[in-house]
């Protein structure tokens, strides 16, 4: 890639591949990896990718296809692309996976320190300049951020889009609700994992048995076959991994040692995600932007994730590494720090900060008859109720009239419900929808909440409430509670004639229309029937706060802008 002012490293080298390279750790455990080098006696910067997947399938000469769960773990990038342009690309398995020795640590501190030692080893090799970067998405990126926070001296930059920061809230327990579907599938992507329960190491034999006994008294958990089987056979295969997640239902030490520590990260980071991955990586892009201390850039792309094997972002990552590892001014730091793709225009919007400084969180109230409007609530508007059970998954949807103005929504939203229930618990799934001109619903993003875990953390913002998730406070049946539900950010231009809507349910039984929606599905459910009631009156103003960045200057019209049906005035 080049312009009149700069050019990136050219394609000039043949490639030498070293397979099954073993690097010893201080405790004697050896990590296994492949190294792709330019066929030259020169020294080159190193780009590292570390992962728990099948190493041999990371670099196969396969034609990429759209993201599929079967290929989801092919995330290291095109090694020959980097090597031909003057970089060493090292792709290594973390301990306890593939041909690497030891026991798998699930992104724990031992795993992070392993990669720090590996970086030191790579920097000291005769073909290395001593400068190291890290590249890859998802697990590769998540681990890169953790390593950057640990601060190994040779690490000079990371290119790490599509990576969560909070493994409790953003992957395993959405809103405090256990997301077993992704976990049960993802464990099968691990290559030859050797895993023993980390919770058992923390609690000891007796404490571990007692924790399993308590979990097996939870009807939500025991209703899910994969969870029940794991608890009944906690030492078999990758069952210990599932057991560890189940036995840690609150945000405690287990999760905090496996979540990012971005406030400690000083190296330059290229972050990002896509709008479609709201059930996994998207929230982490924005929390990292907020907390990262080093130089940073972020790109939020169209909601299709990336093709597999991964090759996209090649040129952009080359610009990034040329700048930070080779000292070539590629202009990458002269451009806006944040770029967001805005559907359906196919265009990009540049920002200087997040959330967008121009965002106006506009309150839309939940009215009777399924109306969503900026208008204040009227007296006596009443309530809406729906039933949730194994036989009926009710819901209620509130929608604006057809929009008169093109209206851009960009940022996090908040749904505040005044809610009562006949149970001591409520599992809530809030979906932000676009209803097109033909009346078809399109899912944009979601928010979740286990109502008994409704307490907010002190660092919450009005536009982004953060739930503490440290304990459960059962509901009193019939009592009305104010429940804030954070909704994962989205970006969308609602066009005139379309409608904005919010749907509330007690389960996530809607069939996904693509693999990214599937990632955000399959949570536990309540074991017995109950009724959820949403209150919307003058004293209980249930409402949705939407970040409007363009349009909606006048607001929505009850008429939908069509005055022809009202006849002539007399």
N, C-alpha and C positions, 0 to 999 in steps of 0.2 A: 504494500500500500504506500502511496506517496501523494504529495501535493506540491505546489510550487515552493513551499517553505520547508517541508520535512519529508523524510521517507523512513520506513521501518526496515529492519534487518532483511536483507535479500535472501532469496532461496539459492544457496550456493554449495551446500555440502552434501556428500553422500552420508549414509547412516550406518553406524556400527551398533549392534545390539548385544548386550551381555545379559544372558538369562540366569535366573535363580542365583542372584548375588546375595550372599549372606552377610549380614552386619550384626556383630555381637553387641548386646546391651550391657550395662555395668553389672547386672545380676547374672550374666551368662546366657540369657535368652537371645536367640538369633532371630532377626527379622529377615524375611525373604522378599526380593524384588527383582524387577527388570530395569535395566539402564540403557537408554538410547542416547548415543553420543554422535556428534559430528565426526566424520572420518578425517581427523586432522590432529596434528600434534599441538595445536594451540590450546589455551585454557578458555573455558566458557562458563558463564553463569549456569546455575542448576535450577530447574523447576521440579518440584516434588509434588507427587500425589500419593496420599496414604488412605487406605480403605480396608474393609473386611470382606471383599467380594472375590470372585474368581479372577485372578490376575491374568490368566492366559486369554481371557475373553475381553479384556480391556482394549486390546490393540489389534484385534482381528481386522483384516481388510474387507469389512462388510459394508455394503451400501447402506447408508442411514435410512431409517424409517421414522415416522412420527412416534412420539413417546408411547411406549407400551409397558405394562408392568413386567413382562417377560424380559425386556431389555433395559429395564430401569436402572440397573446397577452399572451400566457401561458409561461411566462418568469421568474418566480420566482425561479425555481429550485425545487429539491425534498426535501421537508421539513423534512421528516422522515430520510433521509440520514444524514442531519446535526444533528438532535436531537439524533439519535442513537449513534453518535460519540462525544457527549459531548458539543453540542452547542444549544442555544436557537435560533430558527428561527422565526422571527416576520415578517408577511406580512400584510402591511397596505395600505389602500386607501388614496390617497392625497385628500385634501379638495375639495368639490364640485363633488365628484364621489363616486359611490357605496353607502354605508351607512354613509360615512363621511359627515359632515355638511359643510355649506358654499358654496362659488362659486369657480368653477374651475379656476386655475391661469395659465394654460398652461406653466408650468415650470418657472413661474415668481418668483421674490424674496420673495413674501409671502409664496409660496409653499416651497421654500428652507428653509426659517426660520422655518416653521412648522416642517420639518423633523429634523432640528437641535434640536428643543424642544422635539420631539419624542425620539431622541437619548439620550438626557439628562434623560428623563423619564425611558427609558429602562435600562440605566446604574444604576439607583437608586433602581431598584427592588430587592427584597430579594433573587431572584434566579440568579442574575447577578453578575459577577465579576467586573463590571464597565467598561469593555472593549467592544467596539462595532465595527463591520465591516459591510460593505454593499455588497450585492451580487445581480446579475441579469444582463440580457442583455437588449439592446435597451432602452426603457423608464427607466427601473430600473437603467441601467448603466449611462444613461445620467443625471438622477437626482442625482445619487451617486457622479458623478464628480462635479456637482454644489455644493452639500453639502460639499464635501471635501474642495472645495475652500473657503467655509464659515468658516471652521475650528472648528467645535464643539469639545471640549476637549476629550470626551470619544471615538471619532471615531479614530481608530488606523490603519485601512487599508480598501481598497475597492478592490473588484474583479469585474471589470466593462468593459468587452469587448463588442464590437458591440454598440458603442455609438458615435453619432456625437458631434461636438463641436460648429459648426456654423450653426444654424438653418436656416439662410437665404441662404447661399451658398450650404449647403450639404443636404438640405431637401426640402425647399419651392421654391427657385428661383435658379435653376441650371444655372450658367452663366448669371444670371439676367433674366432667362426665367421662368415664373410661371409654376410649376409642379403641376397641379390641380388633377391629377389622384390619386396619393398617398394620398393627403389630403382628398379628397372626400371619399375614402375607409376607411382611418384610423379613421376618426371621428366616424364611426359606431362601432369601437371596444371599445370606451369609455363606461363605465357602468353607467347608470343613471346620465349623466353629467348635472350639473346646471352651465350654462355658460352665462355670459353677456359680451358684447363687452368691451374689455380692451381699444380699441382705442376710443370708445365713452367716457370712463372715462377720457382719456387724452385730447380729443378735445372739449368736451362739446356737448350739443345737436345740436346747430347750426353748429359747425365745423364738426360734424359727418355727418349730412345731406349733407353738401356741399361736403365732401369727397366722399360720395356715388354717388352724382350727377356727379362728375368728373369721377369716375370709370365707370359709366354707359355710358359715352361718348367714352370709349375705346372699339373699335371694336373687338380686340383680346379677351377681357374678355366676352363681350356680345355674342360672337359666341359659348360659352361653356354653355350648358343648366344649369349645376349645379351651375356655378358662377352667371349666370344671375338670377336664381331663388333666390339665397342667397341675392343678392343685392336688389331684389324686395321685399323680406320678411326678413329683417335683424334681426328681433327679434325672429324668429321661430326656435325652436329646437336647433340644433347645427349650424344653419346658421351664428350666430354671430362669430363663430370660423373661418369659411371660409371668412367672411367679414373682419375680422381683418387681415388675411393674404393678401387679395386682396388690402386693403387700405394701406398696408405698402410695396410698391414695391421696396423700396431702403433700403440699410443697414443703418438704423437709430436707434434711442433710443428703439423702440419696440423690435427689434431683439437683440440689444446688451444687454438688460436686460435679455434676454432669451437664450443667448449663454453662453458657458462655459467660466470660468475665470481660466483656468488651470495654469496660471502663479502665482496664489495665493495658489495653492494646494501643501501642504507639506507632506501629508500622503502617505504611500506606495500604489501604484496603479498597478493592473494587467490589461493591456489594450489589444486591439486586434480587429479583424474582420475576414472576409473571402473575397477572391478575387471576389466572385460573387456579393457582395453587394456594388458595386461601386456607385449606385444611392442613397445611404442612409448613411450607417455607415462607410464604408471603409476610406473615406478621414479623418474622425474624429480621427481614430486610429493614423494616422501619425501626425496630428496637435497636438494631445495630447502628443505624444512622444516628439515632439519638445519643447513644452511649459511647461510640467509638472516638478515641482521643487522637488518633493519628490522622494524616491526610486521608480523604475518602471521596468516593464517587458512588453513585447508585443509579441503576437502570431498572425500571419496571416495564417488562415487555408484554406483548399480547398473550392472552390466556391459553397458550398451547404448550407450555413448558419448552423443552428442547428435543431435537431429534436424537436418536440413539443408533449406533455409537455417537457420542457427543463430538461435534465439530464446530458448532456455532460459537461465536465470540472469539474465534481464532485471531482475526485481525485486531480486534479491540484489545485482547489480552497481550498480543505482541506489542502494540503501542504502549501498553501499561508496563510491561517488563522491560522493553527497550529504554523507557524513561527512567525507571527506578533501579534496574540492574546493570544497564550499560551506559547510562548517562547521556542518552540520545534525546534531544528535545523533540518529541513527536507531537507537541501541542496538546497532549491529552489533558494536561492540567489547566489549559486556557479555556476549556469549554465549561458549560454550566455543570454544577456538581450533581444535579438530579435531572433525570429525563424520564418521563412517564408516557407510555403509549396510551392514546385515548381512542377506544372503540366508540362507534364503528367507523370513524373517519380515516383510520389508518395513519394518523399523524402523531407526532411526538410533541409533548409540551415540556418546556424547560423550567426548572424551579431552582431557587437558591437555598431553600430550606424545606423541612417537613415537620408538621403538616403544612400545606401551602399557606403562605402568609395571607393570601387574598381570600382564604376560605371563610365563609359566613355560615356558621352552624345555625340553620333555620329550623324552627320547631314546627313539626307537622303532628297535629293531634289525631288520636284514634277515636273516631266518631261512631255513632250507631249506623247501621246499614252498610258497614264496611267502608266508610269514607275516611280518607286520609287527607287532612287539610290544615293549612296554617291558621284557619279560623279558630277562635277560642271555643271551648265546649259550652253547650247550652245546658240549662237546668234540666235535670231528669233524663239525661241521655241513656242511663241504665248500664247494662253489662252485656258481655258476650261470653258464652260458655261453650265448651266442647269436651267430649269424653275421650279418655285415653285408656286403652286396654289391649290385651293380646288379640282382640277381635275387632277393634275399631280404633283407628288412629285419626282422631278428629283434628280440626284445624280452624283457624279464622284468618282471613286476609283483609287488609285494609289498603285501598288504592285511591290515588288522586283521580280527579277527572282528567280527561285527555289534556296534555300540556299545550298551552298556546305558544310558549317560548321554548326555544332550544335551551336546555338546562344542563350544565355540566356539574356532575358530582365527583369530587376528587378528595379522598381522605378517609379517616375513620368515622363511623357513625355510632350513635348510641341510641338504643331502644330502652325507654324507661316504662316498665309495666307496673300498674297497681293490680296486684293479683291475689286471689285466694284459691284454695283448693280443699278438696275433701280428704286429702292425704296429708301425711306429715312431711311430704317431699314433693317436688315438682322438677322434672327434667325439661328444660325449655330449649327449643331450637328455633331461632329467628332467622328468616331468609329474606334478604333484600332482592326484590324482583324488578325486572322491566317487563311491562305488558305492552306488546307491540300493537300496531293499528288493527291487526286481525284478532286481537284478544288472546294471543298466545303468551304464556309466561316464560321468562328467561331468567334463570338463577344467576345472580351476580356474585354474591358473597353471603357469609353467614356469621352469626354469633350464637354462643351457647351459654347456658347457666344451669348449674345444679342449685336450686333455690336455697337449700340449707347451707350453701357455701357462699352466701351473698355479701359477706363483709368485705369492705374495700380496704386496700392498702393506703397508707398515708400519702404515697407519691402519686396518687391518681390525679388526672387532669379532667376538666369538664368534658373534653372531647374524647378522652380515653381512660375510662375507669379501669383500674387494675384490681382484680379480686385477690384476696389474701390466700384463700384455699389452705388454711391451716387447721380447720376443724369444721364439724357440721353442727348447725343449730337447727334442729327439726322445727318445721312449721306447726303452728297451731291450726287445726282444721277450721275453716271459716273465717279466719282472721285475714285482713288485707295487709299485704306487704308491698313496700316500694322496692322494686328490683331493677337495678341498672344492668343492662346486657351490652357489653362492648361488641361491636360488629367489625370484623376484619376490614381494613381499608379496601376501597375499590376505586376505579376510575371509569367513568362512562358519560358520554354525551347523550342525554335523553332528548330525542328530537320531538318537534311539535307533532301532536297526535298520539304520542306514546304516553304511558302512565307509569308512575313510580308506585311501588307496592311493598308491603311488608307482610310476611306470612309467619304465624306463630303456631307451633305444634309441640306435642309432648313426646315425639319420636321422630327419627329420621328415616322413614320407610319409603320416601320417594325414590323411584328408580333413577340412578344416575344416567345421564346422557353421554358421559365420557369418563375416561379413567381418572381425570383430576377431580371430578365431582365424587367419584367412588372413594378417593382418599379421605374425603370429608364425611363419609357415611359410616354406618356400622358401629354405633355406640350402644352401651347397655340400655335396658329399658326397665321401667317399673314392673314388678311382678303381679300386681293386682289392679283392678279397674279403679279409676278415680276421675274426678271432674275438675277441670281448670276453668276459672272464671276471671276474665279481664274486665276491670272496672274503668269506666271512662265518663267522668262527670266533673262538675266544678271542683269538687274536693279531691278527686282522684284523677288527675290529668295525665293519663297514659299518653306517651308521645314518642316520636322519632325525631332525633336531631340529625340533620343531613348537612354535610359540608358542601355548600354551593360555591363554586368558583367561577361560574359564568351563567348568565341568564337569571330567570326567576326574579327580575327586578320588580315587576308588578305582582307576580305570584300566580297561583292557579285560579281558575275560574270555575265556579259551580256549573256554569253552562258549558264548560269545555271550549268556550270561544264560539260556539255555534248559536247565534241569536235568531236564526231563521225560524226555529220551531216555536218561538214565543209570540209570533204574530205582531200586529201593529198596535202601537199604544193608542189609547183613546183619551 
